[in-house]
């Protein structure tokens, strides 16, 4: 395996808007896509408690993003040997005792096969609560969720690093009954892009799908040979309809100034075993969301690869 954890290509200094300005952006974008949308500014909830059950109690202070690898490690490249250590990434991001969460591909050499990941690592305490979702054809659902205690991953991840066990004020929203065509994360990200233009604004956050169902995918193990086109990648993924409540971690950027950033990435987990990569809800008339987001001061681009 090739440890690419220190392959830092650049540091991007972000535009950091006020929470009041972000509140306005959230409100304007959500009300175009949902029947009901409420936005305010609150203290971050205690993420160590239900329904999150994470290794740090909060996030948002000294927030930074580690943008690691990307879909280009699958196609057009096929770099399945790219492995990453979150401890090393914390040092590269100048945040060695951070709380870390975010979506990515799990460490397939540890798990035994390719898989989805919600990273959850407290570098200050050493606690690891990372969840992975993997295909298991022996089960009724054809996939399983479980936890691992190794702070590693493969291929790609979008990670939020902030002061461990410290919270900040965050933008909080509730939205229900989707009337538009966009999923909730693209709705917010598109609002950021429209408002800030070519200023780079990055948000990290967590949201709960309280009711309804959503389409998620779980990656199977790697094929015997590299993909020849995007269509093969899409056919390779395994799609499922999963049920609320789902806890989702997400990272998004308003704009890519030329570093092959993944503009939005969201993975989910649950107490009932549903987990994977979020696409969109499939029950617009009954879906309800609640989320908490904060802006990041900079992006650390690690192991940059071209996106598909």
C-alpha angles and dihedrals in degrees: 000000000000114000105214096171093118098044094116111174100177147333116238117205108217133214104246112205123197119264088244091058091047090049089058092049092050092048094049095047099041095049089058091057106032135051091224124031128166124178131184141147118257144155113280111262120248102270092192089070134069131330093016102044092185132160096248128050097225150350142215108078113113089355118192134169126229106203102195129186113314146206086305087078085069102032138048082001123042104211102154090152092069106113130177137201116212091207090059092043089055089057093045089052090050089242105103095162097042132135107242130200137155149105125294147123114294123241099272094190088058098040095041096239142033113288148160120264141203103194116217114172131153104201092186095059098024092236118147122194100162116160124211132190118208137175114260114174091189092071129077092242093045089229137064136204121215141154129250129197098211117101095218139102141177138232102357149354141169106215133189115210121190139147108304116246092001125111134202134195110280140187108262125196141179120196132172142173104032111227098169133066099247126093115238097260096047089046090058095040093049088052090053092049093049093047101041102031111189094356108110110236117174125191132189123191153134130243137182126222096214098182140010132034135284140200112245133167133217119201116233122215118293121284120245094256137022122281117263098203145358092266090063090052092052093048090049093059119090113227125203140175108236131189136236143284093068126162110214131192119200144178123194140175127205094213141008111223090196107294101110093253119180099236096207134009128169133176128181140203136180147191090248098056102261112132143143146093113334119231107161143310117272097199104063094166094058106026121117129183136193122185147171123208139176134185123250124224097215147000124230108206108209126182093356114208131171113265119232 
